[in-house]
Amino acid sequence: MSAPNPLRGEAGVRVAGEMLVLRPSFAALVAAEGELGSLFALVERAAEGGLRLAEIVALFWHCLRDPPEGVTRDRLGEAVVEAGLAAAMPAVRALLSQVVRGR
């Protein structure tokens, strides 16, 4: 797996010792919005400190590029919990900033 490319708006999250790339493509963001509702509302909740763990994992799951075999949504969620929310926040910020600012 390659490293995240910030010039593409990518972020990374570590699962089982491996860095996974999160890419906020149009298709990924549409899928996330379909599950989570308005992305602008998601950004507002994040700014107010009201973002839920399930929302973070859903956003990561939809933006996950080329997940390795065996990485499920549940495993991704477990990795976020294991690392702690503070460790997930740089990736959340990077993805949500793409929603607001674009590339």
C-alpha positions in Angstrom: 0.0 0.0 0.0 1.3 3.4 -0.8 1.5 6.4 1.6 -1.3 9.0 1.6 -0.8 11.8 -0.8 -1.9 15.1 0.8 -1.9 16.8 -2.7 -4.8 14.5 -3.6 -6.5 15.3 -0.3 -5.6 11.8 1.0 -5.2 10.9 4.7 -4.1 7.8 6.4 -5.3 5.6 9.2 -3.3 2.7 10.8 -5.0 -0.7 11.0 -3.1 -3.7 12.3 0.2 -1.9 11.9 -0.5 -1.0 8.3 -1.1 2.5 7.0 -4.3 2.6 5.0 -5.0 5.4 2.5 -8.3 7.4 2.7 -9.1 9.3 -0.5 -12.2 11.6 -0.5 -13.1 11.0 -4.1 -16.5 12.2 -5.4 -17.9 8.6 -5.3 -16.6 8.1 -1.8 -18.1 11.3 -0.5 -21.5 10.6 -2.3 -21.6 7.2 -0.6 -20.7 8.7 2.8 -23.4 11.4 2.3 -25.9 8.7 1.4 -25.3 7.0 4.7 -24.6 10.0 7.0 -26.7 12.7 5.5 -25.4 16.1 4.6 -21.7 16.4 4.6 -22.0 20.1 5.6 -24.0 19.0 8.6 -21.2 16.5 9.4 -18.6 19.3 9.2 -20.8 21.4 11.6 -21.1 18.5 14.1 -17.3 18.0 13.9 -16.7 21.7 14.5 -19.0 21.6 17.6 -17.4 18.4 18.9 -20.5 16.4 18.2 -19.1 13.9 15.7 -19.9 10.3 16.7 -17.5 7.3 16.5 -19.9 5.6 14.0 -19.8 8.7 11.8 -16.0 8.7 11.8 -15.8 5.1 10.9 -18.4 5.4 8.2 -16.5 8.3 6.6 -13.2 6.4 6.8 -14.9 3.3 5.3 -16.3 5.0 2.3 -13.0 6.9 1.7 -10.8 3.8 2.1 -8.8 3.1 -1.0 -7.8 -0.5 -1.8 -8.4 -2.1 1.6 -6.2 -5.1 2.2 -7.8 -8.5 2.5 -9.3 -9.0 5.9 -9.9 -5.3 6.7 -13.6 -5.1 7.4 -15.6 -2.1 8.6 -15.7 -3.6 12.0 -11.9 -4.0 12.1 -11.5 -0.4 10.9 -13.7 0.7 13.8 -11.8 -1.4 16.3 -8.6 0.2 15.0 -10.0 3.7 15.5 -11.0 2.8 19.1 -7.6 1.1 19.8 -5.7 4.1 18.6 -8.0 6.6 20.3 -10.1 9.4 18.8 -7.2 11.8 19.1 -5.2 9.7 16.7 -8.1 9.7 14.2 -8.7 13.4 14.2 -5.9 14.4 11.8 -7.5 12.1 9.2 -11.0 13.4 10.0 -9.8 17.0 9.6 -8.1 16.2 6.3 -11.1 14.6 4.8 -13.6 17.2 6.1 -11.4 20.0 4.9 -11.7 18.5 1.4 -15.5 18.7 1.7 -15.3 22.4 2.6 -12.4 23.6 0.5 -12.0 21.1 -2.3 -8.7 20.3 -3.8 
